[in-house]
Amino acid sequence: MAYERYSNRIGDNQVALSGLVVTAVFFLVSSQVLILPLPSIATQVFRPLIVLACMFRMRDTGGVNSWASTFAIIAAIHALASLVFHTELWSSKVFFSGIAVVLYFLMFAFAISVKWSGHELKFMLFFSFFACFICAVALLTSNDPTDFQAATVGHLKLLGYEVNRNKNAYQFSFGVVLGLIYLFKGKRIPKLLFAGMTAVMVYALLYSQCRGAFLCCVAGSTVVILGMLLDLRKRSGSTAFTLLVLTVLAYIAAYMLLKNSELSRLINTDNTSGRDEGIVEALNIFRNSDFFSRLFGSGFGYESTQIEGIGAHMVFVSFLVSIGILGMLLTLGMFTSAFRRCFGAGAYGLFLCAFLKAFFESADYNIYIPMILAVLICDYARRTGRSHYELFSRK
C-alpha cells in the first residue's frame, strides 16, 4: 500500500531524487573520467550517499524485504565489528578499506530494498552502459589503440593518469553484457548505435588484456546469447540450431585467433601473476590462526602484514582471513540469495559478471553494480507483471 500511495506522486514514468542519486553514482564510478582527479578518500562519500538516498525513499514508499539484504546487513555489522575489534592493525589505508567493505554491503542491501520505478531503472541501466562506453573511449584515446603490448606492463594511461589495466576492464565486461541485452531484447532503440558502442567496449576489453574481466565477459555474454537462442527456438528451431552452430564455430575461431596473436595473454593460464601463490599463502594464514580468528576473522589488513606481494586477490579467501568463516558465509549467503531472486538470461548474465569478478579481484563497484541491477530488474518484473526486458526498450 505504501508504494501505491507513493505512485500517486511519483509514477512508473517518473524519476525521484533518490533515483537520480543512485544513477549519478553508478555513472561516475563506471565512467571514471570525472572522479580520476579526486583523491580516493573523496569517493568514499558515494556509498553512504546511496544508503541515505535509499533510506529516505523507503521512509515514504516502504521497502522490499529479502534474504539477500538481510545477509548483507548482518555481514556489514560483522565486518564493522571486526574492524573495531582489531584496532592494532589500523592505518589510514586499512581503516578506509574496512569501512569500504562495510559500506558496500550496506549499499547493496538498501539499493535492492527500494521499489524503484520503471523510468528510474531505465536511467540506471542506460547510464551505467553509457558510462562504461565513455570509459572505453577515454582509455583508447589516452593510449595508442593499435599497440596491444601497452597493457602487458600492467598499467595504462587514462586521461593522463596512470591506472592499473584491471581498474577499468571489468567495467567493459559489464558494459558488453548490458549492450548484448539491449541488442537482443531492446525494442525501438537505435540498435546500430548500441552495436557500435558495444564493439568499442569489446575492443577496449581486449586492449586491456585483463584475463579475469575477459572471462567475466565471455561467461556473461554466453548466457545472454544462449537465452536469445532458446527464445528463438520457440519460433524457429532450425534457425536457432543454425545460429548455435555458428556461435560455437565463432567461439572456436576467436580462441584460435587469440592464441596466435598479441592478445594470447587473455587465454594463457601458465602465468597467474602471483595470484595462486597469494591464495595459498592466505589459506595458510587461515589454517594457522586460532579458533576465534578462524571464526570471526583476523581483521582487515592482517593479510597484508603476513604476505609479501599482491595477496589473494579473491574476495572469498580474503574475507576468510579478515572477517572469518562467519563473514565469508554471510557473503556467500548474500550472493546465493541474490542469485535466487534473478531469472532470465539477461539477469543471469549480469549476476555472473559480478560473481566471477569476486574470484579475481577485491570487492568493489564492479561486483555490486551489476548484481544490484540484476536483482532490481527481476524485482520490477515480479512487482509489475511486466517483462523486465521492457526496461531495455523505448516506450
Beta strands, then each sheet from edge to edge (+ up, - down):
strand 1: 155-158
strand 2: 161-164
sheet 1: 1+ 2-
end
